């Protein structure tokens, strides 16, 4: 779910920034794609 939310909310922002930073008609490489990795950590304790 975290990956999906990251993609839905952050990928459009990355695409917009990429469009603003690249020079049109230069054959720029493919757009960057957001990748979210979730790693195990200390357990969360609820009080």
C-alpha distance matrix in Angstrom:
0.0 3.8 5.4 5.1 6.2 8.5 9.8 10.5 12.2 13.7 14.8 17.3 18.8 19.3 20.9 23.2 24.3 25.0 27.1 29.0 29.7 30.8 34.3 34.6 36.3 36.2 34.1 31.4 29.0 25.6 23.1 20.8 17.2 14.3 13.0 10.5 11.4 10.4 13.7 15.1 17.4 19.5 18.4 17.7 20.7 20.8 24.3
3.8 0.0 3.8 5.5 5.2 6.1 8.5 9.9 10.6 11.4 13.1 15.9 16.7 17.0 19.1 21.3 21.9 22.8 25.2 26.8 27.3 28.7 32.3 33.0 34.8 34.5 32.7 29.7 27.4 24.2 21.5 18.8 15.4 12.1 10.7 7.7 8.9 8.1 11.6 13.5 15.3 17.7 17.2 16.4 19.7 20.1 23.5
5.4 3.8 0.0 3.8 5.5 5.1 6.1 8.6 10.1 10.2 10.8 14.1 15.2 14.9 16.8 19.4 20.0 20.4 22.9 24.8 25.1 26.1 29.7 30.2 31.9 31.4 29.4 26.5 24.0 20.8 18.3 15.6 12.1 9.1 7.6 5.4 7.5 8.2 12.0 14.6 17.0 19.8 19.8 19.5 22.9 23.6 27.1
5.1 5.5 3.8 0.0 3.8 5.4 5.1 6.1 8.6 9.9 10.2 12.7 14.6 14.9 16.1 18.6 19.9 20.4 22.3 24.5 25.3 26.2 29.6 29.7 31.3 31.3 29.3 26.7 24.4 21.0 18.4 16.4 12.8 10.4 10.0 8.8 11.2 11.9 15.6 18.0 20.3 22.9 22.4 21.8 25.0 25.2 28.6
6.2 5.2 5.5 3.8 0.0 3.8 5.4 5.0 6.0 8.0 9.6 11.6 12.9 14.0 15.6 17.4 18.7 19.8 21.7 23.4 24.4 25.9 29.3 29.6 31.6 31.8 30.1 27.4 25.5 22.2 19.2 17.1 13.9 11.0 11.3 9.7 12.4 12.7 16.4 18.6 20.3 22.5 22.0 20.8 23.8 23.7 26.9
8.5 6.1 5.1 5.4 3.8 0.0 3.8 5.6 5.4 5.4 7.2 10.0 10.6 11.0 13.2 15.3 15.9 17.0 19.3 20.8 21.4 22.9 26.5 27.2 29.3 29.1 27.6 24.6 22.7 19.6 16.4 14.0 11.0 7.8 8.3 7.0 10.3 11.4 15.1 17.8 19.4 22.0 22.2 21.2 24.5 24.8 28.0
9.8 8.5 6.1 5.1 5.4 3.8 0.0 3.8 5.7 5.5 5.1 8.0 9.8 9.8 11.1 13.6 14.9 15.3 17.3 19.4 20.2 21.1 24.6 24.8 26.6 26.6 24.9 22.1 20.2 16.9 13.9 12.0 8.7 6.5 7.9 8.2 11.7 13.6 17.3 20.2 22.3 25.1 25.2 24.6 27.9 28.2 31.4
10.5 9.9 8.6 6.1 5.0 5.6 3.8 0.0 3.8 6.1 6.2 7.3 9.6 10.9 11.6 13.4 15.4 16.3 17.6 19.7 21.1 22.2 25.4 25.4 27.4 27.8 26.3 23.8 22.3 18.9 15.8 14.6 11.7 9.9 11.7 11.7 15.1 16.4 20.2 22.8 24.7 27.1 26.9 25.8 28.8 28.6 31.7
12.2 10.6 10.1 8.6 6.0 5.4 5.7 3.8 0.0 3.8 6.0 6.5 7.4 9.6 11.1 12.0 13.6 15.3 16.8 18.1 19.6 21.3 24.6 25.0 27.4 27.8 26.7 24.0 22.8 19.8 16.3 14.9 12.6 10.3 12.4 12.1 15.6 16.8 20.4 23.0 24.3 26.6 26.6 25.1 28.0 27.8 30.6
13.7 11.4 10.2 9.9 8.0 5.4 5.5 6.1 3.8 0.0 3.8 5.6 5.3 6.3 8.8 10.1 10.8 12.4 14.4 15.7 16.6 18.4 21.9 22.7 25.1 25.1 24.1 21.1 19.9 17.2 13.6 11.7 9.9 7.5 10.1 10.4 14.1 15.9 19.3 22.3 23.6 26.1 26.6 25.5 28.6 28.8 31.7
14.8 13.1 10.8 10.2 9.6 7.2 5.1 6.2 6.0 3.8 0.0 3.8 5.4 5.0 6.1 8.6 9.9 10.4 12.3 14.3 15.2 16.3 19.7 20.1 22.2 22.3 21.0 18.2 16.8 13.8 10.3 9.0 7.1 6.0 9.4 10.9 14.7 17.1 20.6 23.8 25.6 28.4 29.0 28.2 31.5 31.8 34.9
17.3 15.9 14.1 12.7 11.6 10.0 8.0 7.3 6.5 5.6 3.8 0.0 3.8 5.5 5.0 6.2 8.7 9.8 10.6 12.5 14.3 15.5 18.6 18.6 21.0 21.6 20.7 18.2 17.6 14.8 11.3 11.1 10.0 9.7 13.2 14.7 18.5 20.7 24.2 27.3 28.9 31.6 32.0 30.9 34.0 34.0 36.9
18.8 16.7 15.2 14.6 12.9 10.6 9.8 9.6 7.4 5.3 5.4 3.8 0.0 3.8 5.4 5.1 6.2 8.6 9.9 10.8 12.4 14.4 17.6 18.3 21.2 21.5 21.1 18.2 17.9 15.7 12.0 11.3 10.9 10.2 13.6 14.9 18.6 20.7 24.0 27.2 28.3 30.8 31.6 30.4 33.4 33.5 36.2
19.3 17.0 14.9 14.9 14.0 11.0 9.8 10.9 9.6 6.3 5.0 5.5 3.8 0.0 3.8 5.5 5.2 6.1 8.6 10.0 10.5 12.1 15.7 16.7 19.2 19.0 18.4 15.2 14.6 12.4 8.7 7.6 7.9 7.8 11.5 13.4 17.0 19.7 22.8 26.2 27.6 30.4 31.5 30.7 34.0 34.5 37.4
20.9 19.1 16.8 16.1 15.6 13.2 11.1 11.6 11.1 8.8 6.1 5.0 5.4 3.8 0.0 3.8 5.5 5.1 6.2 8.7 10.0 10.6 13.8 14.1 16.4 16.8 15.9 13.3 13.0 10.7 7.2 7.8 8.5 9.7 13.5 15.9 19.6 22.4 25.7 29.1 30.7 33.6 34.5 33.8 37.1 37.5 40.4
23.2 21.3 19.4 18.6 17.4 15.3 13.6 13.4 12.0 10.1 8.6 6.2 5.1 5.5 3.8 0.0 3.8 5.4 5.1 6.4 8.8 10.3 13.1 13.4 16.4 17.2 17.1 14.7 15.3 13.6 10.3 11.1 12.1 12.9 16.6 18.7 22.4 25.0 28.2 31.5 32.8 35.5 36.4 35.4 38.5 38.6 41.3
24.3 21.9 20.0 19.9 18.7 15.9 14.9 15.4 13.6 10.8 9.9 8.7 6.2 5.2 5.5 3.8 0.0 3.8 5.4 5.1 6.2 8.7 11.9 13.3 16.5 16.5 16.8 13.9 14.5 13.5 10.2 10.3 12.1 12.7 16.3 18.3 21.8 24.5 27.4 30.8 31.8 34.6 35.8 34.9 38.0 38.5 41.1
25.0 22.8 20.4 20.4 19.8 17.0 15.3 16.3 15.3 12.4 10.4 9.8 8.6 6.1 5.1 5.4 3.8 0.0 3.8 5.4 5.2 6.1 9.6 10.9 13.6 13.3 13.2 10.2 10.7 9.9 6.9 7.9 10.4 12.1 15.6 18.3 21.7 24.8 27.6 31.2 32.5 35.5 36.9 36.3 39.7 40.4 43.2
27.1 25.2 22.9 22.3 21.7 19.3 17.3 17.6 16.8 14.4 12.3 10.6 9.9 8.6 6.2 5.1 5.4 3.8 0.0 3.8 5.6 5.6 8.1 8.4 11.5 12.1 12.5 10.3 11.8 11.2 8.8 10.9 13.2 15.1 18.8 21.5 24.9 28.0 31.0 34.5 35.9 38.9 40.1 39.3 42.6 43.0 45.8
29.0 26.8 24.8 24.5 23.4 20.8 19.4 19.7 18.1 15.7 14.3 12.5 10.8 10.0 8.7 6.4 5.1 5.4 3.8 0.0 3.8 5.8 7.9 9.3 12.9 13.3 14.6 12.4 14.3 14.2 11.9 13.3 15.8 17.1 20.7 23.1 26.5 29.4 32.3 35.7 36.8 39.6 40.9 40.0 43.1 43.5 46.1
29.7 27.3 25.1 25.3 24.4 21.4 20.2 21.1 19.6 16.6 15.2 14.3 12.4 10.5 10.0 8.8 6.2 5.2 5.6 3.8 0.0 3.8 6.7 9.3 12.6 11.9 13.2 10.5 12.3 13.0 11.0 12.1 15.2 16.7 20.0 22.6 25.7 28.8 31.3 34.9 35.9 38.8 40.4 39.8 43.1 43.8 46.4
30.8 28.7 26.1 26.2 25.9 22.9 21.1 22.2 21.3 18.4 16.3 15.5 14.4 12.1 10.6 10.3 8.7 6.1 5.6 5.8 3.8 0.0 3.8 6.3 9.0 8.2 9.5 7.0 9.6 10.8 9.7 11.8 15.1 17.4 20.7 23.7 26.8 30.1 32.6 36.3 37.6 40.7 42.3 41.9 45.3 46.1 49.0
34.3 32.3 29.7 29.6 29.3 26.5 24.6 25.4 24.6 21.9 19.7 18.6 17.6 15.7 13.8 13.1 11.9 9.6 8.1 7.9 6.7 3.8 0.0 3.8 6.6 6.1 8.7 7.7 11.1 13.0 12.7 15.2 18.5 21.0 24.3 27.4 30.4 33.8 36.3 40.0 41.4 44.4 46.1 45.7 49.1 49.8 52.6
34.6 33.0 30.2 29.7 29.6 27.2 24.8 25.4 25.0 22.7 20.1 18.6 18.3 16.7 14.1 13.4 13.3 10.9 8.4 9.3 9.3 6.3 3.8 0.0 3.8 5.6 7.9 8.2 11.7 13.0 13.1 16.2 19.2 22.0 25.3 28.5 31.7 35.1 37.8 41.5 43.1 46.2 47.7 47.2 50.6 51.2 54.1
36.3 34.8 31.9 31.3 31.6 29.3 26.6 27.4 27.4 25.1 22.2 21.0 21.2 19.2 16.4 16.4 16.5 13.6 11.5 12.9 12.6 9.0 6.6 3.8 0.0 3.8 5.7 7.7 11.2 12.9 14.1 17.5 20.4 23.6 26.7 30.1 33.2 36.6 39.4 43.1 44.9 48.2 49.6 49.4 52.8 53.6 56.6
36.2 34.5 31.4 31.3 31.8 29.1 26.6 27.8 27.8 25.1 22.3 21.6 21.5 19.0 16.8 17.2 16.5 13.3 12.1 13.3 11.9 8.2 6.1 5.6 3.8 0.0 3.8 5.4 9.0 11.7 13.2 16.2 19.5 22.7 25.6 29.1 31.9 35.4 37.9 41.7 43.4 46.7 48.4 48.4 51.9 52.9 56.0
34.1 32.7 29.4 29.3 30.1 27.6 24.9 26.3 26.7 24.1 21.0 20.7 21.1 18.4 15.9 17.1 16.8 13.2 12.5 14.6 13.2 9.5 8.7 7.9 5.7 3.8 0.0 3.8 6.4 8.9 11.2 14.4 17.5 20.9 23.5 27.2 29.9 33.5 36.0 39.7 41.7 45.2 46.8 46.9 50.5 51.6 54.8
31.4 29.7 26.5 26.7 27.4 24.6 22.1 23.8 24.0 21.1 18.2 18.2 18.2 15.2 13.3 14.7 13.9 10.2 10.3 12.4 10.5 7.0 7.7 8.2 7.7 5.4 3.8 0.0 3.8 6.6 8.3 11.1 14.5 17.8 20.4 24.0 26.6 30.3 32.7 36.4 38.3 41.7 43.4 43.5 47.1 48.2 51.4
29.0 27.4 24.0 24.4 25.5 22.7 20.2 22.3 22.8 19.9 16.8 17.6 17.9 14.6 13.0 15.3 14.5 10.7 11.8 14.3 12.3 9.6 11.1 11.7 11.2 9.0 6.4 3.8 0.0 3.8 6.5 8.8 12.0 15.4 17.6 21.3 23.7 27.4 29.7 33.5 35.5 39.0 40.7 41.1 44.8 46.1 49.3
25.6 24.2 20.8 21.0 22.2 19.6 16.9 18.9 19.8 17.2 13.8 14.8 15.7 12.4 10.7 13.6 13.5 9.9 11.2 14.2 13.0 10.8 13.0 13.0 12.9 11.7 8.9 6.6 3.8 0.0 3.8 6.5 8.9 12.6 14.9 18.6 21.2 24.9 27.4 31.1 33.4 36.9 38.3 38.6 42.2 43.4 46.7
23.1 21.5 18.3 18.4 19.2 16.4 13.9 15.8 16.3 13.6 10.3 11.3 12.0 8.7 7.2 10.3 10.2 6.9 8.8 11.9 11.0 9.7 12.7 13.1 14.1 13.2 11.2 8.3 6.5 3.8 0.0 3.8 6.4 9.8 12.7 16.2 19.2 22.7 25.5 29.2 31.2 34.6 35.9 35.9 39.5 40.5 43.7
20.8 18.8 15.6 16.4 17.1 14.0 12.0 14.6 14.9 11.7 9.0 11.1 11.3 7.6 7.8 11.1 10.3 7.9 10.9 13.3 12.1 11.8 15.2 16.2 17.5 16.2 14.4 11.1 8.8 6.5 3.8 0.0 3.8 6.7 9.3 12.9 15.7 19.3 21.9 25.6 27.6 30.9 32.4 32.5 36.1 37.3 40.5
17.2 15.4 12.1 12.8 13.9 11.0 8.7 11.7 12.6 9.9 7.1 10.0 10.9 7.9 8.5 12.1 12.1 10.4 13.2 15.8 15.2 15.1 18.5 19.2 20.4 19.5 17.5 14.5 12.0 8.9 6.4 3.8 0.0 3.8 6.4 9.9 13.0 16.4 19.3 23.0 25.2 28.5 29.7 29.8 33.4 34.5 37.8
14.3 12.1 9.1 10.4 11.0 7.8 6.5 9.9 10.3 7.5 6.0 9.7 10.2 7.8 9.7 12.9 12.7 12.1 15.1 17.1 16.7 17.4 21.0 22.0 23.6 22.7 20.9 17.8 15.4 12.6 9.8 6.7 3.8 0.0 3.8 6.6 10.0 13.2 16.3 19.9 21.9 25.1 26.2 26.2 29.8 30.8 34.1
13.0 10.7 7.6 10.0 11.3 8.3 7.9 11.7 12.4 10.1 9.4 13.2 13.6 11.5 13.5 16.6 16.3 15.6 18.8 20.7 20.0 20.7 24.3 25.3 26.7 25.6 23.5 20.4 17.6 14.9 12.7 9.3 6.4 3.8 0.0 3.8 6.6 10.1 13.0 16.6 18.9 22.3 23.5 23.8 27.5 28.9 32.3
10.5 7.7 5.4 8.8 9.7 7.0 8.2 11.7 12.1 10.4 10.9 14.7 14.9 13.4 15.9 18.7 18.3 18.3 21.5 23.1 22.6 23.7 27.4 28.5 30.1 29.1 27.2 24.0 21.3 18.6 16.2 12.9 9.9 6.6 3.8 0.0 3.8 6.6 9.9 13.3 15.5 18.8 19.8 20.0 23.7 25.1 28.6
11.4 8.9 7.5 11.2 12.4 10.3 11.7 15.1 15.6 14.1 14.7 18.5 18.6 17.0 19.6 22.4 21.8 21.7 24.9 26.5 25.7 26.8 30.4 31.7 33.2 31.9 29.9 26.6 23.7 21.2 19.2 15.7 13.0 10.0 6.6 3.8 0.0 3.8 6.4 10.0 12.5 16.0 17.2 18.1 21.9 23.7 27.2
10.4 8.1 8.2 11.9 12.7 11.4 13.6 16.4 16.8 15.9 17.1 20.7 20.7 19.7 22.4 25.0 24.5 24.8 28.0 29.4 28.8 30.1 33.8 35.1 36.6 35.4 33.5 30.3 27.4 24.9 22.7 19.3 16.4 13.2 10.1 6.6 3.8 0.0 3.8 6.8 9.3 12.6 13.6 14.4 18.2 20.1 23.7
13.7 11.6 12.0 15.6 16.4 15.1 17.3 20.2 20.4 19.3 20.6 24.2 24.0 22.8 25.7 28.2 27.4 27.6 31.0 32.3 31.3 32.6 36.3 37.8 39.4 37.9 36.0 32.7 29.7 27.4 25.5 21.9 19.3 16.3 13.0 9.9 6.4 3.8 0.0 3.8 6.4 10.1 11.6 13.4 17.1 19.6 23.1
15.1 13.5 14.6 18.0 18.6 17.8 20.2 22.8 23.0 22.3 23.8 27.3 27.2 26.2 29.1 31.5 30.8 31.2 34.5 35.7 34.9 36.3 40.0 41.5 43.1 41.7 39.7 36.4 33.5 31.1 29.2 25.6 23.0 19.9 16.6 13.3 10.0 6.8 3.8 0.0 3.8 7.1 8.4 10.8 14.3 17.1 20.6
17.4 15.3 17.0 20.3 20.3 19.4 22.3 24.7 24.3 23.6 25.6 28.9 28.3 27.6 30.7 32.8 31.8 32.5 35.9 36.8 35.9 37.6 41.4 43.1 44.9 43.4 41.7 38.3 35.5 33.4 31.2 27.6 25.2 21.9 18.9 15.5 12.5 9.3 6.4 3.8 0.0 3.7 6.3 8.7 12.0 15.2 18.4
19.5 17.7 19.8 22.9 22.5 22.0 25.1 27.1 26.6 26.1 28.4 31.6 30.8 30.4 33.6 35.5 34.6 35.5 38.9 39.6 38.8 40.7 44.4 46.2 48.2 46.7 45.2 41.7 39.0 36.9 34.6 30.9 28.5 25.1 22.3 18.8 16.0 12.6 10.1 7.1 3.7 0.0 3.8 6.4 9.1 12.6 15.5
18.4 17.2 19.8 22.4 22.0 22.2 25.2 26.9 26.6 26.6 29.0 32.0 31.6 31.5 34.5 36.4 35.8 36.9 40.1 40.9 40.4 42.3 46.1 47.7 49.6 48.4 46.8 43.4 40.7 38.3 35.9 32.4 29.7 26.2 23.5 19.8 17.2 13.6 11.6 8.4 6.3 3.8 0.0 3.8 6.3 9.7 12.8
17.7 16.4 19.5 21.8 20.8 21.2 24.6 25.8 25.1 25.5 28.2 30.9 30.4 30.7 33.8 35.4 34.9 36.3 39.3 40.0 39.8 41.9 45.7 47.2 49.4 48.4 46.9 43.5 41.1 38.6 35.9 32.5 29.8 26.2 23.8 20.0 18.1 14.4 13.4 10.8 8.7 6.4 3.8 0.0 3.8 6.5 9.9
20.7 19.7 22.9 25.0 23.8 24.5 27.9 28.8 28.0 28.6 31.5 34.0 33.4 34.0 37.1 38.5 38.0 39.7 42.6 43.1 43.1 45.3 49.1 50.6 52.8 51.9 50.5 47.1 44.8 42.2 39.5 36.1 33.4 29.8 27.5 23.7 21.9 18.2 17.1 14.3 12.0 9.1 6.3 3.8 0.0 3.8 6.5
20.8 20.1 23.6 25.2 23.7 24.8 28.2 28.6 27.8 28.8 31.8 34.0 33.5 34.5 37.5 38.6 38.5 40.4 43.0 43.5 43.8 46.1 49.8 51.2 53.6 52.9 51.6 48.2 46.1 43.4 40.5 37.3 34.5 30.8 28.9 25.1 23.7 20.1 19.6 17.1 15.2 12.6 9.7 6.5 3.8 0.0 3.8
24.3 23.5 27.1 28.6 26.9 28.0 31.4 31.7 30.6 31.7 34.9 36.9 36.2 37.4 40.4 41.3 41.1 43.2 45.8 46.1 46.4 49.0 52.6 54.1 56.6 56.0 54.8 51.4 49.3 46.7 43.7 40.5 37.8 34.1 32.3 28.6 27.2 23.7 23.1 20.6 18.4 15.5 12.8 9.9 6.5 3.8 0.0
